[in-house]
Amino acid sequence: MRAVWSFWTTPFRSHHKHVWLTERHHLLAWVLSVETAKRHYADTALYTDEEGARLLVDGLGLEFAHVSTELTALECAHPEWWVMGKLWTYRAQRQPFVHIDSDVFLWQRLPVCLERSGVFAQNPETFAFGDEAWYRPVRYDEAIRRLGGWAPCEWRAGVAQRLNNAVCCGIVGGQAVDFLAYYADLAIRMIRCGENQGIWAHVGSPISDNILIEQYLLAACVEYHRGRARSPFRNIDLEYLFQSAEEAFDEAAAARVGYTHLIGGAKGNPALLDRLERRVRREHPHLYDRCVRVAAGDVTTSASAR
């Protein structure tokens, strides 16, 4: 199984960088994410743009078996749709894979039974359908219908059935690469199609709603095709490392499977980030030094390493 990371720099520079306490801590997380996973997965790949390759490969010195800069194709895409980089990467895969967010650390290899499933992810997420507090499919669906936008049949069926679950994609992947590419292509089309551009402007900034297109649509696709006689994806199974969001962020449960995800506010927690820094300094001193120097602007990057 290939371990895959993605880094589209435009939304990171635009807004995502501000969730980290410092740029140094952002880089330290990249080191720990890649280096922990490489212990278990020899086949590694980075999908990024030219700027991302200069930062992570040329500047930081991270080593991957494969580096693609095809996310350069997104240079004109709206940065508030930050999930495009991940979706583009899912769609590009041609062999079983696990996509790992750069704030996820795999202390142990994922369970074999999980790797063998059609699709797997971190954990399911459930919400009260229609309360619009976290996942807001009703708001988006009403705007799409009222203003003549486009949504795939999987999305429309999910909303009609009041589907109230989604898929946390801290990790996501599986054996069913054709299905994952199909779903990712639908998501990209939903974001980019001309009929929806005015709708996105109408509903406002989508930064916090990218999870609808990535995580809600994935659950809707699995649900729509499951058991549908004429669908090539009727037998897709969806498995999880954790069976609930509560379990995923329970320290004891995470320790049992060797998994850490620095989600949300954890990226600005000085105590947690001090542990991150001490670990990288102890276990990867050369890369730690590169993090410090790159963050300080003391390393000039070039394409010489690729």
N, C-alpha and C positions, 0 to 999 in steps of 0.2 A: 504493500500500500504506500502511495506517495503522500508525503506531508507537504502541504501547500500553504503559503502565506500570500496576502495581497496588500499593496500599499499604493493608493492613489493619493498623490501629494497635494493636489489642489484643495480638496475639502479639509485636509489636515492643516494646511497653512491658513485657510480661511477661518476655521473655527475649532476643529477638534484638538489642536495643540493646547488650547487653553484649559482643557480638563486635566492636564498633567501639572503637577506641582512645578516641575522644571523640564526643559528639553533634555537634560541629562537623564532624568528618570524615564522619560519616554524611550530613549536609546537603551538604557539598561534593561527595560522590559523586553525590547527586541532581542537583546543578547540572550536573556534567560529563556524566552519562548523558543527561540531557534535551537539553542544548545541543549535544552532538556529534551526536546522532541527528537533531535538527531541521535540521541542514545538508543532510540527505539526504531526509528525510521531512517534508513540510509538514503532513500530516494527523496530528496527535498527539492522544492521549487519555490521561487519567488516570482510573483507577477506584479509588476510595478510600471512606472513611467521612467523616463530618462533621469529626472531629478531624484526619484526614489532610489534608482540603481546607484547613482553617484553618492547618495548619502549612506545607504546600507551596505553596499558591496565595496565601492571604492573608498569611501571614507571610514566606515565603521569596521570593515574587514570581515563581515559575515560571509560564510561560504555556503553555497547551495549547489546541488548537482545540476540545477537548471535555473537560468535567469531569463525571464521574458520581460521586455519593455512594451508589451502591446497595450498597456493601459495609457500609453501616450495618445492613443486614439480618442481618449476621453477629454483631451485638453480643452475642447469647446463645450463640454457638458456642464450643466449647472452644478456648482459645488455643493449646494444644499442637498442634492440627491447623492449623499456620500456612499450609499450602499451600492452604487453602480460599479465601483471597483471590485467589490466582492462578487456581485452577480456576473460580471464579465469573466471573472476567474473561474467561477463554477462552470460556466458555459464552455470554457476552453478545455476542460479536462476530458481525456480520452481513456483513462484507466482509473481503477478504484483509488479513491483519495480521501484524505481528511483535510479540510481547510481549518486552519488554526488561527484565531485572532491573536494579534501580537501581545495581548495582555493575558494570554492563557499559557500556563506552564504545566507540561505533562511530566510529572515525576515518575510515573509508570506508563508502560504501554497500555493503550486502550484494550479492554477485554476482547478476546478473539471472537466471541459470539457477537459483539457489537460490530466489529470490523466486517464480519461476514453478512451483515444485514443489508437489505437493499438501500435503505437510507437511515442514517443515524444522526443524532444531534445531542446537544448538552442536556436539555430537559424540556418538558412541555410547559407552556404557560397558559393559564386560564384567566379569564376576566369576565366581569358582569356585562353581558352584551347590551350595548346601548347607553352605558353610563358615560362613555367618551372620556374617561379619566386618563387612560393609558393607551389602549388600543381604540382607534376611532373609525372603524370601518363604515358605520352608518353615515357619518358626516361626509366621508369621501364618496360613498356609493350614491348618496342623494345628489351630490353635486355632479357626479358623472352622468346620472340619469337626467337630471333637470337641464343640464347644459349641453347634452349631446356628445358626451365623451365615450371612450371605449374602455371596456374591461373584459377580460377573458371569461368564458363560461364558468370556469372553476371559481373565480371571484364572485360572480353573480350568484352561483348556487350556494356558496358559503354564506353570503349575507342573507339570502332568502331563507336559509335554514337556521339562521341565527347562530352560526358557528362561533363559539366563544373560546376557542383555543388557538394557540400559535406555537411556534417552534423556536426555542432559544438557540441561536446559531453561534455561540461562543466557539463550538466546534460543529462542523456539519460535513457530511460526506457519505460514502457508502459504495456498494458494488454497482448500483443502478445508475451509472454515469449518464445513460441516455435520458433517463427520467429527470435527473438533476439538470442536465443541459436544457431539456424541454421547459422545465419550470423557470429556470433562469432567463431563458429567452422570452417567455411570457412577461416576466417581471420587467425586463429591459424595455420591451415593447410598450408596456403600460406606462412607464415613465416617459418614454421618448416620443410616443405617437403624437402627431400634430393635433388631433382632436382634444387631447388632454392638456395642452399647454396653458390655455386660458383658464382651465379648471384649477390647475395647480396655483395659478396666480390668485384665483378667487378664494381658495380655502386658506391661503397664507403660507408662511414658511413651512416646508415639509421636514425640517431637520429632525424633529422629534417623531415624525410619522413614517420615516423610512422603514421602521419595523413592520408596518402594514404590508409593504410591498415585498419585503424579504421574508418575514417570519409568519405573518398571517396567511399570505398567499401560498407559502409552502404547505401549511397545514390544509388549506382549502384544496390544493391540487391533490394531495394524498387522499383526502376524504372523497373528492369527486370521482377519482378513478378507481378507488377500491371496490372490487366486485363488479365493475361495469363490464359486461360481457364482451363488448367490442373494443374495449380499450387495451392497447398494448401494455398499459401500466396497471392493469387490474389486480395484479398480485404483489404490488409494491408494499413492503412492510416498513414501518417506521419505528425504530428503537431508540432508546435514550440511555445515556450514561447515568442520569439521575431521573427518578420518577416524578419529581416535582421541583418547583423553584425553591421551596423551603429546604428540600434535601440537598440541592445543589450548593446552597450557601450555608449549610450546616458544617461546621469545621470538622467534626468527627467523620461525617459521611465523606466529605471531600478528601480527608486524609486516607481513608480506607482505599479509595481508588487512585490516589496520587494525582490530584487535580486541583489547580488553583486558577481562579478567574478574577482579576482585579477589575471588577465591574464598577461603573459609575463613580461614586465619591471616593472609592478606594484609591483612585489615581492621584488624589490630592491629600491622602492621609499620611502625615509625616512619619508616624510610627511604622506603618507598613512599608513605606518607601525606604526608610532607613534599613529595614530588614532586607529589602531587595538590593540596596546598594552594597551592604556588607556581604551578601551572598555572591554577587557578581565579582566583587573585589577579591574575595577569597578563592572562588572556583575558576574564574576566568580573568586573571590579572591583566593579561595583554589587552583583551577586549574592553576591560574596565578603563584602562588608560586611554584607549581610543575613544570611548564614550566621553570621557572628560575633555579630551582635546577637541573632538568634533563639536561638542556642545559649546565650548569656549571659542570656536572659530579658528582653532590653531592647526586644523588639518585641511589642506587644499585637495579637493577631490577631482578626479579625472576619470576617463574611461580606460585607463591603463590596466586595471585589474580584470577587465572582462574581455 
